[in-house]
Amino acid sequence: MDSKATQALYPLHPTAAWGPRNRGEGHPLLYICLKNLHSAGADFSHADLMGANLRGIDLSHANLRRANLMGADLSNANLQHAHLDGADLRSSNLQNAVLTGASLREADLFNANLGAACLQQADLQGAYLFKADLQSTNLEGADLRWANLRYADLTGACLDRANLAEADVRDAIVTDTQLAVAKIGNCHLHSTRRLHSQH
């Protein structure tokens, strides 16, 4: 974590390994602290932000590699070109978030809400999107190679020009999903539900 971020957060979190009572869950001071911080481009790698209220925050170009964001509220957040490789985003709320060009390689997005989020040109190689809500999500040009999308809800999602090679989309809901020019070589589609995609 960079010095500005550290100075801003230390009043709430005096140790590098934040304790279970200091994770920001429902903590308005943490939200205010982060909102007032110049968080764009900040280094939050390995930070524990479990359950944090980060609605509408600007984390563009931020380093969030392997950060714990489980259950965090990142709705309407600006995460353009952010680095979230290996981050724990289980059950997080990313509804309407902007993740254009973000890197989420091998990120854990189990049961995450990504409804209406923008993930154009995002790198989701090896990401775990099991049971993720991707309704009306823009994944145009996204790299989803080796991603696990089993039981994900892709209703109304845009996957135009996305790369789904080797992705596991079994049992996913793809009603009215746009797949124009998508690369699906070796994509596992067996038992995909309600396949009424738009080509």
N, C-alpha and C positions, 0 to 999 in steps of 0.2 A: 504494500500500500504506500502511495507517495506521501510526502511530508505534510502537505496541506490536508489530505484526507485523514491522516493519522492524528494531526492536531485537532481537527474538528470532531473526531469520533472518540478520542481518548477521554473526554469528560464523562462519557457514558460507558466506555469500554476500556478500562485501564490496562487490560492484559491483551496479548495478541490472540490468545484462545478465549474468545468471549464465552462467558458462562451461560448456563441455561436460563438464568433470569435476566440476562442482558442481551438477548438476541433481537430486540427491537419489535417483538410481536406486540402489535397494538401500541407501540411506544411513540407518542406524538413528538417527543423531543428528538428522537432519532430521525423521524420524518422531517422535522423542521431543520435539523442539522444538515441532513443530506440535501434538502431543497436549497438551502442557502449556500451550500458548497459548490464551487466550480467543479462539478463532478464529471463534465465532459472530458474524456481522456484520462481520467483518474485511474489509479491502480488499486483495485479491490480484489486482486487475485488471492484465492484461498480464504477470503473473508467470510465470516458467518453472519449472514443476513437473513436467517430463517424467519419467515413470517413477517418480514419488514414491510411497512407501508411505503412503497416507492411509486405511488401513482403519479403519472405525468412527469417523472423526473427525466432530466437530460443526462443520459449515460452514453452518448454517442462517442465512439472510439475508445470507450473505457475498457480496461483490462479486468475481466471478471472470470478469468480462467480458474476452474475448479472451485469457484465460490459456492457457498451453500445458500441457495435462494429457495429452498423448499418451502412451499406455501406462501411465498412472497407475493405482494400485490404490485405488479408492474404494468397494470393496465394503462393505456395511453402513454406509456413511457417512450422516449426516444432512445433507441438502442442501435442506431445506424452505425454500421461498421464496428460494432462492439465485439470483443473477443470473449466468448462464453464456452470455449472448448472445455469439455469435461465438467461443466458446471452442473450442480444438482438443482434442477428446476421442477422437481416432482410436485404435482398439484399446485403449481404456481399459476397466477392469473396474468396472462399476457394479452388479454383481449384488447384489440385496437392498438397494440404496440407497433412501433415502426422498427423493424429489424433488417432493413435493406442492406445487403452486403455484409451482414453480421456472420461471424464464424461460430458455429455451434457443433463442431466436430465432437462426436461421442458424448454430447450433452444428454443428461437424463431428463426427459420431458414426459415421464409417465403421468398420465391423467392430467396433463397441463391444459389450461384453457387458452388456446391461441385463436379464438374466434375473431374473424375480421382483421387479424394482424397482417402486416405487410412484411413478407419474407422474400421479396424479390432478390434474386442473385445471392441468396444466403447459402452458406456452406453447412449442410446438415449431414455430412458423411458420417455414417455409423451412429447417428443420433437414435435415441430410444424414445419413440413416440407412441408407445403402446397405450391404447385407450385415450389418446390425446384428442381434444376437441379442435378440429381444424375447419369448422364450418365457415364458409365464405372467406377463407384465408387466401391471400395472394402469395403463391409459391412460384410465380413465373420465373423461369430460369434458375431455380434453386437446384443445388446439387444434393440429391437424396440417395446417393449410392450407398448401399449396405445399411440403409436406415431401416429400423423396425417400426412399421406403421400398422401392426396387427390391431384390429378392433378400433382403429382410429376413425373418427367421423370426418370425412372429407366432403360432406354435402355442400355443393355450390362452390367448392374451392377451385382456384385457378392453378393448374399445373402445366400451363403452356411452356414448352421448351425446357421443362424440368428434366433432370437426369435421374431416372429411377432404376438404373441398372443394378441388379443384385438386391434391390430393396424387397422387403417382405411386407406385402400389402394384403395378406390373407385375412379374410373376415372383416376387412375395412368396409365402411359405407362410402360409396363413391357416386351417390345420386347427383346427377347434373354437374358432375365434376368435369372441368375443361382440361383436355389432355392433348391439345393441338401440338404436333411436332415433338411431343415428349419422347424421351429415350427410355424404353422399357425393356431393353435387352436383359434376359435372364431374371426379370422381375417376377417374384412369386405372387401370382394372382389367384391361386386356387381358393375357391369358396368366398371370393370377394362378394359382398352383399349389395344387392340393388344396383347392379351395374347398368346405369342409364347415362353414361358419360357423353359429353358433347365433344365431337371430333372436329 
